Amino acid sequence: MSDAITKVAEAILKMLNMASFMAFSVIFTSPSSANCVANDCTNENKAPTDANGNNISSKATKSSVTTKLKLEAVTPCTIAYAAIMLHFSLTDAPFWKVTYNNFNYEHFYNFIVDFFEDVDGVEAQKRVKSLLKWWNK
């Protein structure tokens, strides 16, 4: 593969990673936290801002899903759920179906969970552990 194609592929993967992470943030934390991810907020004490730099909100008005479900860490199942919701939101489906346009969401979900949980080999286990650590930072 040429260097140009490799660079384009890497850029696309970075965008997909960011989209997946933002989808997870919207679903399990809050839309404002996804905005913070998009704007690269590194200071936890800094209030999230809109595109003009104005504070989005001074305090949360509802508990996040993670608080309600007592989720303390990102899991393979939550990553798979966010990936399904992201993919489905990018389709033109008028309503939820397990299979839409020959794409089976149940298989997709199981594939992602198996990627993390059915790991063979020490190197593969290290990569999965590193990936989960990244998701939980």
VENQUIRA-V132690 format. One record per helix or strand. SS is the DSSP state (H for helix, E for strand). FROM is the first residue (numbers start at 0). TO is the last residue. If there is no record, write none. Layout:
ss: {SS/SS}
from: {FROM/FROM}
to: {TO/TO}
//
This chain:
ss: {H/H/E/E/H/H/E/E/H/H}
from: {2/30/48/54/64/75/98/102/104/121}
to: {27/37/48/54/68/88/99/103/116/134}
//
